[in-house]
Amino acid sequence: MKLNDLLKARTIILNHKNEKMPSRLAYKFMKLLKASDNEDAFYNEKIKALIEEHCVKGEDGRPKTVDGGIKIETAHIADYNKSVIELLDTEVEIPNIRFTLADIEMLSFDVEEMFFLDAFIEE
């Protein structure tokens, strides 16, 4: 599984974490989140390093922000984008946690969300 797909699945689950659901499903969601914590931390650490390497820094040495986002050096944009794509394409082990459609039927998902959850659904 690609790191990007796992991170998207985590985000989808986190978006539903406060909805009422059966304890068994909540437990599976919690197990999936815990099982993918290392990959999430890895991604955040690598993104932070890429930003630090490629960003425009202010006088205080901190990354400059523009419109709520980090400003990347113009000369580094292509390298930064390439590195982010490579990071997101990293193969990671898929956590061994599965749901059935019956498990998740009380929640509402759009087609894109189901695309990223598909690896965790057994029919």
HUURMO-V304358 format. One record per pair of residues at least 24 apart in sequence whose C-alpha atoms are under 7 Angstrom apart, sorted by the first residue. I is the first residue (numbers start at 0). GAP is how many residues later the second one is. If there is no record, write none. Layout:
i:I gap:GAP
i:I gap:GAP
//
This chain:
i:0 gap:90
i:0 gap:91
i:0 gap:92
i:0 gap:93
i:1 gap:86
i:1 gap:87
i:1 gap:88
i:1 gap:89
i:1 gap:90
i:2 gap:85
i:2 gap:86
i:2 gap:87
i:2 gap:88
i:2 gap:89
i:3 gap:84
i:3 gap:85
i:4 gap:111
i:6 gap:33
i:7 gap:108
i:8 gap:107
i:8 gap:108
i:11 gap:101
i:24 gap:78
i:27 gap:69
i:31 gap:63
i:31 gap:65
i:34 gap:60
i:35 gap:59
i:49 gap:30
i:53 gap:26
i:97 gap:24
//
